[in-house]
Amino acid sequence: MTKIVIVGAGQAGSQCAMSLRQGGFEGSITMLGDESHLPYDRPPLSKAVLKSDMEIERTIYRSAEAYSDQGIELRVSTPVQSLDQAAKRLTLADGSSLDYDILIVATGARARSLPLPEAAQPYAHLVRSWDESLALKAKLEGGTKDKPLVVIGGGFIGLEVAASARIMGWPVIIVEADSRLMGRAVHPRISELCLAKHRAEGARVELNTMTRDIEATGDGLALTIGDERIEAAGLVIGIGALVNTEFLQGSSIYSERGILTDANQRSADPSIYAIGDVAICEDRYLASGVRLESVQNAIYGAKLCAAAILGKEAPRQEAPWFWTDQYDYGLQMVGLYSPELTWIERNNGDDSVTLIGLDGDQIKAGQVINASQDFAVMRRAVDTQLPVDPASLSDTSTKLKALILKK
Ligand SMILES: Cc1cc2nc3c(=O)[nH]c(=O)nc-3n(C[C@H](O)[C@H](O)[C@H](O)COP(=O)(O)OP(=O)(O)OC[C@H]3O[C@@H](n4cnc5c(N)ncnc54)[C@H](O)[C@@H]3O)c2cc1C
């Protein structure tokens, strides 16, 4: 009987286990996760979990019984320590070992931190896991709000946390080293609109600015932002992620940047696959050689991996897509942002904008704020590579759907 072991019990691992069973895999599936929780959804951690009384049960994908009913052995609180590639054997943190025929690496990433003095650490927060989000929530609910919360990093997670904290009444300072918000992923127009939104909602946003000299003050911390010394109640560090690949050190597929895979999520070792945030697909439609961190990438990659293992046809090609919610701005994007594309803007009024990224007469990317119908249309156009008439697209008197999906 073929033995599949999945390391990492998160979005990608849990989807892959289910897809294998749905596809008819009859061998054994063991999934090992180092957290104490059942696999859960991370997007609410920087949004609803902070702002509302959302319990972990609402973020869990499936009950323990749902896994056992499918014959999936799920072992939580079980970190994997190392891999013996030649023997196809994993060593777990408790010293025991586990053999596999096929290994699926689904260990995701963790939030990158900053070097901090020990006394300042209780006031600094990362937001990647349920436990980290709860620790920040306790700070936000318990504090007196007379000193600000400082968010280092104007990327998606930093901005979502900043919006949640402002909604809870906190004074917020966002510090971003780059000249614009979410600079690697979004069009400058989206950065500009989001910057205006955060400022209009009362956050102070410092661009082109670094923080330094962080120290504990007894009830919080002090840090220098640009040239100014500021006392803060707490700090949120949102400066990107590091992949969890340490247990692969010494193996031929180890990299601290992520595990390289082919279009089917298979690594250079034919018995090892990698999926989700930890994987870099060398050959993936519209996102080759890029390490993506999104729900869509985790789910789609898991399905590709399961199909490849089962020898079944791959699921239909899907362009990468992502969403983020900040205040009442619902930002959605499909494809990857590139300044090389020709961008057309449709101003829909009422805090709503649609940006269309064209290569010739094909839509390769799209980004919207509060325009989910346009987003759905652009997803279809990007996935199917329908030719469009670029000159017509800025005509806001006609719906985008009518302009793109003419037939
Ligand atoms: C705060 C936050 C907000 C987000 N918001 C959005 C959003 O709005 N839209 C969107 O598309 N995406 C969002 N994402 C991204 C999305 O949640 C991730 O891309 C997705 O969770 C990746 O799934 P994964 O299975 O690869 O990794 P994970 O879900 O992180 O699962 C990996 C698991 O493996 C475990 N693990 C690591 N090492 C080991 C080991 N050695 N042994 C055993 N277990 C191990 C980890 O602890 C973890 O439990 C957000 C992420 C975060 C953190």
The ligand as an ORCA input file, in Angstrom:
! r2SCAN-3c Opt
* xyz 0 1
  C      -2.776     37.032      8.719
  C      -2.916     36.456      7.342
  C      -3.871     36.970      6.478
  C      -3.999     36.445      5.192
  N      -4.946     36.953      4.364
  C      -5.088     36.455      3.115
  C      -6.093     36.971      2.243
  O      -6.825     37.900      2.587
  N      -6.199     36.408      1.003
  C      -5.404     35.367      0.599
  O      -5.543     34.882     -0.545
  N      -4.444     34.868      1.407
  C      -4.268     35.383      2.645
  N      -3.307     34.880      3.479
  C      -2.389     33.837      2.966
  C      -2.924     32.429      3.143
  O      -3.517     32.259      4.398
  C      -1.729     31.473      2.974
  O      -1.231     31.658      1.670
  C      -2.125     30.004      3.188
  O      -2.486     29.792      4.529
  C      -0.950     29.100      2.835
  O      -1.263     27.774      3.142
  P      -0.109     26.713      3.450
  O      -0.800     25.422      3.720
  O       0.940     26.796      2.430
  O       0.568     27.238      4.795
  P      -0.058     27.282      6.264
  O      -1.534     27.473      6.220
  O       0.762     28.286      6.995
  O       0.228     25.819      6.874
  C       1.512     25.324      7.091
  C       1.497     24.548      8.403
  O       2.691     23.764      8.500
  C       3.184     23.848      9.829
  N       4.606     23.467      9.863
  C       5.682     24.235      9.538
  N       6.833     23.524      9.725
  C       6.477     22.299     10.175
  C       7.210     21.135     10.544
  N       8.541     21.074     10.465
  N       6.506     20.064     10.990
  C       5.155     20.075     11.053
  N       4.408     21.160     10.713
  C       5.063     22.251     10.271
  C       2.915     25.313     10.150
  O       2.999     25.588     11.538
  C       1.495     25.459      9.621
  O       0.562     25.015     10.558
  C      -3.150     35.379      4.769
  C      -2.177     34.873      5.644
  C      -2.055     35.398      6.916
  C      -1.001     34.857      7.839
*
